[in-house]
Amino acid sequence: MQSYRYLAATTAVSNAIDSLPQTRHKLPYGVVADWMEEHEIEAEDILQVSGSEVRALVAALIERDQPTIPNAA
């Protein structure tokens, strides 16, 4: 059950990243999961907030760390 929650949170963060015009689209979930871990984003925290709050969190982190997001092949 825990893996389903983590997948749902990773999908939500991935969708938030895809919704931002300044980011690469369709990053692999592994890249997104690594990025979440690096920024200490917990799956449970993502699942307890609305989609707009997830987008706001992701946008703030990307604005701060734009050069450190790994490039996907």
C-alpha distance (Angstrom), angle and dihedral (degrees) to the residues before:
residue distance angle dihedral
M1 . . .
Q2 3.80 . .
S3 3.81 91.5 .
Y4 3.81 90.8 54.7
R5 3.79 90.0 53.4
Y6 3.80 91.2 48.9
L7 3.82 90.8 48.3
A8 3.81 90.8 49.5
A9 3.81 91.3 50.0
T10 3.80 92.0 46.6
T11 3.79 89.9 49.7
A12 3.81 91.0 50.3
V13 3.80 91.8 50.5
S14 3.81 91.0 45.0
N15 3.81 90.5 52.0
A16 3.80 89.9 48.7
I17 3.80 90.7 51.7
D18 3.82 90.5 48.2
S19 3.80 90.7 52.1
L20 3.81 92.2 60.0
P21 3.81 114.7 88.0
Q22 3.82 95.1 -147.5
T23 3.83 95.4 59.8
R24 3.77 136.0 78.6
H25 3.76 111.8 -100.6
K26 3.78 129.1 -125.5
L27 3.77 98.4 16.3
P28 3.81 111.8 -176.4
Y29 3.79 113.5 -95.7
G30 3.80 89.6 -119.2
V31 3.81 90.3 60.9
V32 3.80 90.8 47.2
A33 3.82 91.8 47.4
D34 3.82 91.1 50.3
W35 3.82 89.8 49.0
M36 3.81 90.3 50.0
E37 3.79 91.0 50.7
E38 3.80 92.0 47.4
H39 3.81 89.7 54.0
E40 3.81 93.6 41.8
I41 3.80 93.2 -118.5
E42 3.80 107.8 165.7
A43 3.79 120.1 -147.2
E44 3.80 91.9 -134.5
D45 3.81 90.9 55.0
I46 3.81 91.7 52.4
L47 3.79 93.1 48.3
Q48 3.80 92.4 53.5
V49 3.82 97.6 57.2
S50 3.79 134.8 65.9
G51 3.78 124.6 -97.4
S52 3.79 91.8 -106.7
E53 3.80 90.4 54.1
V54 3.81 90.3 50.8
R55 3.83 89.9 50.8
A56 3.80 91.0 49.0
L57 3.82 92.0 50.1
V58 3.79 92.7 47.1
A59 3.81 92.9 45.5
A60 3.80 91.5 51.6
L61 3.80 92.4 49.6
I62 3.80 92.9 46.1
E63 3.78 92.4 48.9
R64 3.78 89.1 52.9
D65 3.81 96.9 42.6
Q66 3.81 105.9 25.8
P67 3.82 94.8 136.2
T68 3.82 93.6 50.7
I69 3.81 98.5 57.6
P70 3.81 105.6 110.6
N71 3.79 117.6 -117.5
A72 3.75 113.6 -119.5
A73 3.78 120.9 -138.2
